[in-house]
Amino acid sequence: MAADGALQAGAAAEAAARRSYGKLVAFLAARTRDVAGAEDALADAFAQALQRWPESGVPRNPEAWLLAVARRRSVDAVRRRVTRDAARDHLALLAEETEMTEQADIPDERLRLMFACAHPAIERGVRAPLILQTILGFDAATIASAFLVPPATMGQRLVRAKTRIREAGIPFRVPERSELPERLDAVLEAIYAAFAEGWTDADGTDSQRRNLATEGLWLGRLMAMLMPDEPEVLGLLALMLFAEARRLARRSEAGEYVPLAEQDISKWDADMIDEAEDLLRRASRMEGLGRYQLEAAIQSAHTARRTSGRTDWPAIRQLYDALTIIAPSPVEAINRAVATAELEGVAAAVRDLDAMAGEKRLCDYQPY
């Protein structure tokens, strides 16, 4: 019976972490902006759960139980840090919120936490890892492995970023409409960076990276749930779904790379593609056109081969023309050259590539 209780407690704790880790960290950190302190408090709460639940049973609301324990630990931490008079008001607030969260649903502060992690004051290269750790609970070693960075280096970067949030007073809030384009793009870029790290493992054999692609999709779905009226949010999720839908077709049985136009469409995930198409249609009915919608539209034009039997290269090149206006980059220019080769021949495409010969960023870029 004791063994059964331990198994049930472990399964319940794991399920709570999967469902609500980021939600709990975000709620704990929203008032103090102390992300590291929130993570420590929650880790202690999970440790206590694994000790107590096997004997007392899994509580009816595991998340509320975990939050109450973590809040009490936060109160103790505040008591240790500050004097009684200075802490009185803050402790009263913590106590009130602890009582409230034991009785009611936990407010979802994850969107505010993601905007804090992707704040312009946070180093660009650490935004995606920081979101992965705070929202999904990835440890520094796992993130370091996926991003090809030494674990100690990644750990230091994450600690510095969390310290920056606390010391700079970075706000936990969704930006005003006038601020949203720049700030939202930072959040979406961080999520896409996480997905792309997993996408580079074309075979899906690297479990660390494959997990990143899966979690990037999970974050995209979370954003679409929290911001359903933002077309670029829907566009990003559609783009990731189009890409993930083709994973099994990216390599031949011999392990060789298969160009998109030559992939076996029977290996594409039709349900993912249909979901992506629906998201793209919803986004097209909203105001505002951005990079992710255009990139998703290009993928949609490629997947149209499922029904038409051919690739619509004129539409693809036209979409790349629009993309180079909205978000110009050498990579997009190379992709446009591929469409040009299909439409006008290799010589025309080579002329376009020759025009980019001085671009330093392309020196080590394999497709170029």
Secondary structure, 3 states (H helix, E strand, C coil): CHHHHHHHHHHHHHHHHHHHHHHHHHHHHHHHCCHHHHHHHHHHHHHHHHHHHHHHCCCCCHHHHHHHHHHHHHHHHHHHHCCHHHHHHHHHHHHHHHHHHHHCCCCCCHHHHHHHHCCCCCCHHHHHHHHHHHHHCCCHHHHHHHCCCCHHHHHHHHHHHHHHHHHCCCCCCCCCCCCHHHHHHHHHHHHHHHHHHHHCCCCCCCHHHHHHHHHHHHHHHHHHHHCCCCHHHHHHHHHHHHHHHCHHHCECCCCCECCHHHCCHHHCCHHHHHHHHHHHHHHHCCCCCCHHHHHHHHHHHHHCHHHHCCCCHHHHHHHHHHHHHHCCCHHHHHHHHHHHHHHHCHHHHHHHHHCCCCCHHHCCCCCC
